[in-house]
């Protein structure tokens, strides 16, 4: 699996969350299609088959991004 950029993953998660809320509040054909599209995108980005798996994988990836960022900041501080 090619790892998605952190910014793109966060954007896909935000889009998924918003479309899920929109569909729960006022379900229409449009919100249903938007949710399916957002779910598909998130699944492809994370290499998952379901929304639940995609969300778990996204959480793991974001945790890795956070650790990577904090590690690089520590390296910069040591270099200074």
C-alpha positions as CSV (number, residue, x, y, z in Angstrom):
1,X,0.0,0.0,0.0
2,X,1.2,3.5,-0.9
3,X,1.0,5.6,2.2
4,X,-1.2,8.7,1.8
5,X,0.2,12.1,2.7
6,X,-1.0,13.2,6.1
7,X,-2.7,16.3,4.7
8,X,-4.7,14.2,2.2
9,X,-5.6,11.6,4.8
10,X,-6.9,14.3,7.2
11,X,-8.9,15.9,4.3
12,X,-10.5,12.5,3.4
13,X,-11.4,11.9,7.1
14,X,-12.9,15.3,7.4
15,X,-14.9,14.8,4.2
16,X,-16.1,11.4,5.4
17,X,-17.1,12.8,8.8
18,X,-19.1,15.7,7.2
19,X,-20.9,13.5,4.7
20,X,-21.8,11.0,7.4
21,X,-23.2,13.8,9.5
22,X,-25.1,15.3,6.6
23,X,-26.6,11.9,5.7
24,X,-27.6,11.2,9.3
25,X,-29.3,14.6,9.7
26,X,-31.1,14.7,6.4
27,X,-30.7,11.5,4.3
28,X,-31.3,12.1,0.6
29,X,-30.1,10.4,-2.6
30,X,-27.4,13.1,-2.8
31,X,-26.1,12.6,0.7
32,X,-26.1,8.8,0.2
33,X,-24.0,9.1,-2.9
34,X,-21.7,11.6,-1.2
35,X,-21.2,9.2,1.7
36,X,-20.5,6.3,-0.6
37,X,-18.0,8.4,-2.5
38,X,-16.2,9.6,0.7
39,X,-16.2,6.0,2.1
40,X,-14.8,4.7,-1.1
41,X,-12.0,7.3,-1.2
42,X,-11.1,6.6,2.4
43,X,-11.0,2.9,1.8
44,X,-8.8,3.2,-1.2
45,X,-6.4,5.6,0.6
46,X,-6.1,3.1,3.5
47,X,-6.2,-0.1,1.6
48,X,-9.3,-1.2,3.5
49,X,-12.6,-2.9,2.5
50,X,-14.9,-1.3,5.0
51,X,-15.4,2.1,6.6
52,X,-14.7,0.7,10.0
53,X,-11.4,-0.8,8.8
54,X,-10.5,2.4,7.0
55,X,-11.0,4.4,10.2
56,X,-8.9,2.1,12.3
57,X,-6.1,2.2,9.7
58,X,-6.4,6.0,9.4
59,X,-6.0,6.3,13.2
60,X,-2.9,4.1,13.0
61,X,-1.4,6.1,10.2
62,X,-2.1,9.4,12.0
63,X,-0.4,8.1,15.1
64,X,2.6,7.1,13.0
65,X,2.7,10.6,11.4
66,X,2.6,12.2,14.9
67,X,5.5,10.0,16.1
68,X,7.5,10.8,13.0
69,X,7.0,14.5,13.4
70,X,7.9,14.5,17.1
71,X,11.0,12.4,16.4
72,X,12.2,14.8,13.6
73,X,11.7,17.8,16.0
74,X,13.8,16.0,18.6
75,X,16.5,15.4,16.0
76,X,16.5,19.1,15.0
77,X,16.8,20.1,18.7
78,X,19.8,17.8,19.1
79,X,21.4,19.1,16.0
80,X,21.1,22.7,17.2
